[in-house]
Amino acid sequence: MTARTSSAALIGAAFAASVVYAVSAQQGDGPRYAPGTSNLLRPADYREWIFVGSSLGLDYRAAASGQAPGFGNVFVNPSSYRAFMQTGKWPDKTTFVLEFRASGKETIADREGRFQTTLSGLEAEVKDSRFPDGWGFFLFNNPDAATKGSPPLTGDTVQRCIDCHTKNTAVERTFVQFYPTLFDVAKKMGTVKANYGEP
Amino acid sequence: MTARTSSAALIGAAFAASVVYAVSAQQGDGPRYAPGTSNLLRPADYREWIFVGSSLGLDYRAAASGQAPGFGNVFVNPSSYRAFMQTGKWPDKTTFVLEFRASGKETIADREGRFQTTLSGLEAEVKDSRFPDGWGFFLFNNPDAATKGSPPLTGDTVQRCIDCHTKNTAVERTFVQFYPTLFDVAKKMGTVKANYGEP
């Protein structure tokens, strides 16, 4: 958002409503954990976060025979997005939500394409110094994830996350090579990993 | 964003900065035209708007032989998104940006998928009572679209837009059937067109 302002708009009831919105948007968009735990609460508002990229067929689950490819949408919390656009780096508390959706097929004129349909999975990756590795990985596959949170993955499971997010990522532990507007910034800021080869 | 608040957070310098942000986000996110015209200025910040859906291969340009399918990302201005989530209808001044991106190919494990790369086109659809039809359609293919704007499409060209956006859309003149979180709201609110058949 651009930082335009209007003195007239700073007065009145609409103003108060905007303030509440702004404070929550600016200061409350990092990870929230269930009290006393590192169980990440499923963010209620991630669809209003910043969209950084979408892919088709790149989910890493086992492919069922004949199954249509799924979309993956990636969202990041707004304050961390803004920090990245300035620096090419992710601040502590950066939260990514990866949303999987099934795809439908439609034909317009002579072209057949795919669009997004039902939710098929929801995961998160959080940069947080509370985790031994500095990053936590989460699956929101428990129905009470919004209120009780989901525990960070551990053991061999998280090791697979870490290995892939170490070996195949362009910036830190993140697939910035798939987020074109961010990749441009990382290249400009010199934060692409030295050993990274473009896809 | 949820409407959480904190009295402590309402004081101090961060507060002032948030107010500026909030006013611009809440009240300044509708269409902006070059003075005295209906030429739409290319929104500088549409990538921070609300993402509603992505498709692959559904662009309506002529397909070049052997060309990889392109992605289409759709963003809507935040205040209109919030209105739609409450009502299932688009308020006047709703602005959609349709961003086309080329796709790259990557293989993870045994699955081949596509991710988004370079920008290949940018268009807009605006609900605005200033247009005879109530909706304007724009191509941002002029390099000075950010400062001088792009004129609304006219004549046979816009008629094709209108015909397709009348015949094939689920809600008003918009392809809400391809935006799954919005489609759910429209069905709940009863704003899906009576003659619409689900894709």
Boltz contact constraints between the chains, C-beta under 6 A:
constraints:
  - contact:
      token1: [A, 1]
      token2: [B, 24]
      max_distance: 6.0
  - contact:
      token1: [A, 1]
      token2: [B, 25]
      max_distance: 6.0
  - contact:
      token1: [A, 1]
      token2: [B, 45]
      max_distance: 6.0
  - contact:
      token1: [A, 1]
      token2: [B, 48]
      max_distance: 6.0
  - contact:
      token1: [A, 2]
      token2: [B, 24]
      max_distance: 6.0
  - contact:
      token1: [A, 2]
      token2: [B, 45]
      max_distance: 6.0
  - contact:
      token1: [A, 3]
      token2: [B, 20]
      max_distance: 6.0
  - contact:
      token1: [A, 4]
      token2: [B, 24]
      max_distance: 6.0
  - contact:
      token1: [A, 4]
      token2: [B, 28]
      max_distance: 6.0
  - contact:
      token1: [A, 5]
      token2: [B, 20]
      max_distance: 6.0
  - contact:
      token1: [A, 5]
      token2: [B, 23]
      max_distance: 6.0
  - contact:
      token1: [A, 9]
      token2: [B, 23]
      max_distance: 6.0
  - contact:
      token1: [A, 9]
      token2: [B, 27]
      max_distance: 6.0
  - contact:
      token1: [A, 18]
      token2: [B, 22]
      max_distance: 6.0
  - contact:
      token1: [A, 18]
      token2: [B, 23]
      max_distance: 6.0
  - contact:
      token1: [A, 18]
      token2: [B, 26]
      max_distance: 6.0
  - contact:
      token1: [A, 20]
      token2: [B, 3]
      max_distance: 6.0
  - contact:
      token1: [A, 20]
      token2: [B, 5]
      max_distance: 6.0
  - contact:
      token1: [A, 21]
      token2: [B, 22]
      max_distance: 6.0
  - contact:
      token1: [A, 22]
      token2: [B, 18]
      max_distance: 6.0
  - contact:
      token1: [A, 22]
      token2: [B, 21]
      max_distance: 6.0
  - contact:
      token1: [A, 22]
      token2: [B, 22]
      max_distance: 6.0
  - contact:
      token1: [A, 23]
      token2: [B, 9]
      max_distance: 6.0
  - contact:
      token1: [A, 23]
      token2: [B, 18]
      max_distance: 6.0
  - contact:
      token1: [A, 24]
      token2: [B, 1]
      max_distance: 6.0
  - contact:
      token1: [A, 24]
      token2: [B, 4]
      max_distance: 6.0
  - contact:
      token1: [A, 25]
      token2: [B, 1]
      max_distance: 6.0
  - contact:
      token1: [A, 26]
      token2: [B, 18]
      max_distance: 6.0
  - contact:
      token1: [A, 27]
      token2: [B, 9]
      max_distance: 6.0
  - contact:
      token1: [A, 28]
      token2: [B, 4]
      max_distance: 6.0
  - contact:
      token1: [A, 45]
      token2: [B, 1]
      max_distance: 6.0
  - contact:
      token1: [A, 45]
      token2: [B, 2]
      max_distance: 6.0
  - contact:
      token1: [A, 47]
      token2: [B, 181]
      max_distance: 6.0
  - contact:
      token1: [A, 48]
      token2: [B, 1]
      max_distance: 6.0
  - contact:
      token1: [A, 48]
      token2: [B, 50]
      max_distance: 6.0
  - contact:
      token1: [A, 50]
      token2: [B, 48]
      max_distance: 6.0
  - contact:
      token1: [A, 51]
      token2: [B, 51]
      max_distance: 6.0
  - contact:
      token1: [A, 53]
      token2: [B, 116]
      max_distance: 6.0
  - contact:
      token1: [A, 54]
      token2: [B, 54]
      max_distance: 6.0
  - contact:
      token1: [A, 55]
      token2: [B, 113]
      max_distance: 6.0
  - contact:
      token1: [A, 55]
      token2: [B, 115]
      max_distance: 6.0
  - contact:
      token1: [A, 56]
      token2: [B, 56]
      max_distance: 6.0
  - contact:
      token1: [A, 56]
      token2: [B, 113]
      max_distance: 6.0
  - contact:
      token1: [A, 56]
      token2: [B, 114]
      max_distance: 6.0
  - contact:
      token1: [A, 57]
      token2: [B, 111]
      max_distance: 6.0
  - contact:
      token1: [A, 57]
      token2: [B, 113]
      max_distance: 6.0
  - contact:
      token1: [A, 58]
      token2: [B, 113]
      max_distance: 6.0
  - contact:
      token1: [A, 60]
      token2: [B, 108]
      max_distance: 6.0
  - contact:
      token1: [A, 63]
      token2: [B, 111]
      max_distance: 6.0
  - contact:
      token1: [A, 104]
      token2: [B, 199]
      max_distance: 6.0
  - contact:
      token1: [A, 106]
      token2: [B, 199]
      max_distance: 6.0
  - contact:
      token1: [A, 108]
      token2: [B, 60]
      max_distance: 6.0
  - contact:
      token1: [A, 111]
      token2: [B, 57]
      max_distance: 6.0
  - contact:
      token1: [A, 111]
      token2: [B, 63]
      max_distance: 6.0
  - contact:
      token1: [A, 113]
      token2: [B, 55]
      max_distance: 6.0
  - contact:
      token1: [A, 113]
      token2: [B, 56]
      max_distance: 6.0
  - contact:
      token1: [A, 113]
      token2: [B, 57]
      max_distance: 6.0
  - contact:
      token1: [A, 113]
      token2: [B, 58]
      max_distance: 6.0
  - contact:
      token1: [A, 114]
      token2: [B, 56]
      max_distance: 6.0
  - contact:
      token1: [A, 115]
      token2: [B, 55]
      max_distance: 6.0
  - contact:
      token1: [A, 115]
      token2: [B, 178]
      max_distance: 6.0
  - contact:
      token1: [A, 116]
      token2: [B, 53]
      max_distance: 6.0
  - contact:
      token1: [A, 116]
      token2: [B, 180]
      max_distance: 6.0
  - contact:
      token1: [A, 117]
      token2: [B, 180]
      max_distance: 6.0
  - contact:
      token1: [A, 178]
      token2: [B, 115]
      max_distance: 6.0
  - contact:
      token1: [A, 180]
      token2: [B, 116]
      max_distance: 6.0
  - contact:
      token1: [A, 180]
      token2: [B, 117]
      max_distance: 6.0
  - contact:
      token1: [A, 181]
      token2: [B, 47]
      max_distance: 6.0
  - contact:
      token1: [A, 199]
      token2: [B, 104]
      max_distance: 6.0
  - contact:
      token1: [A, 199]
      token2: [B, 106]
      max_distance: 6.0
